[in-house]
Amino acid sequence: MLLKTFGWSFAVTALGLVAAVFYGGWEAFGIVAILSVLEISLSFDNAVVNAGILKKMSAFWQKIFLTIGVLIAVFGMRLVFPVVIVAISAKIGPIDAVDLALNDKDQYQQLVTDAHPSIAAFGGMFLLMIFLDFIFEDRDIQWLRWIERPLSKLGKVDMLSVCIALIVLLITAFTFATHAHQHGGAHVDKAQTVLISGIAGLITYMVVGGLSGYFEDKLEEEEEREHEAEEEAARTGKQRSPVVLAGKAAFFMFLYLEVLDASFSFDGVIGAFAITNDIVLMALGLGIGAMYVRSLTVYLVRQGTLDDYVYLEHGAHYAIGALAVILMITIQYQINEVITGLVGVVLIGWSFLSSVRRNRALAAAEGAQGSDEKTEVSSGV
């Protein structure tokens, strides 16, 4: 099971590290290894959240997520995305941006750093909406009840998540964004840029999330009528299949996962510049890390880990909320990537331990109940 799920990740790791040695020697090998660990540590919460969505999809779409999806993640976000950032921010063509990335790494890093406020605003708003929609939803299983119970009641107010997100964006635009951090330690006013980028992130979430949710609901309705539809088709001699609908539902859920992965990868891509400004080494290191995140997502789904450790998803969403706040703060202040990674690890680790304690308590309660029943039977009661 382990080799089947992580086999491609192991293979990509070997190829990536060998390519790094041929490209830049053992120093490049070390940089790629460090970047891989950085990406895994920063994106572990991404794997948990993705698993919660991916478990609703068929084995076919899980395979698509692990193959085509990882190509988008590696080449799209870890290679093409930094180049696109430079092309847009510097108002130059893609070819010129690639030339900068390969031949003028210092200038390339400067342009990416200067574009950070817009990246952070877009990604921060997208992730914040994920967290808010989760925390305001009324759930049967609650982790931090003293927080989640009152917030679930507030969640009955329509559009509350959007209102809070917009308030956070306005506060960010007129505080952190007025002294946005730029290359070389300079600070400039990026309020307008942050507002536009944040609204774009909010719109992206609402469109992609709304479509995936809509088709997911339609799929569930169709599944409830599946047996009746098959019987009707057999009587009339016509075939009726929910495959087309399932395809739409799975496609938009897949699209949602890709946008979610893109938002998670912002901190990894930006953080990688603290280690190297070589786009080739960056793509190799972050690409290896992205493969492990994808494999870990599928592993969590196939092992049923989220069903066994019910608070993991809660911890991951709290980590998402923390990351959203951190992204907003980094518009003005620099925050070490180690801190960003540790926040997610601590929250997920805490939720995992809470899940273990819950499982033990339930097992103890069932054991005590079973003992009482045996006592009643043996005594003839």
PyMOL commands that set and color helices and strands:
alter all, ss='L'
color gray80, all
select helices_A, chain A and resi 2-54+59-66+68-90+94-103+105-114+116-135+145-154+160-173+176-179+183-185+191-224+226-236+243-272+279-303+305-308+312-329+337-378
alter helices_A, ss='H'
color red, helices_A
select strands_A, chain A and resi 180-181+187-188
alter strands_A, ss='S'
color yellow, strands_A
deselect
rebuild
show_as cartoon
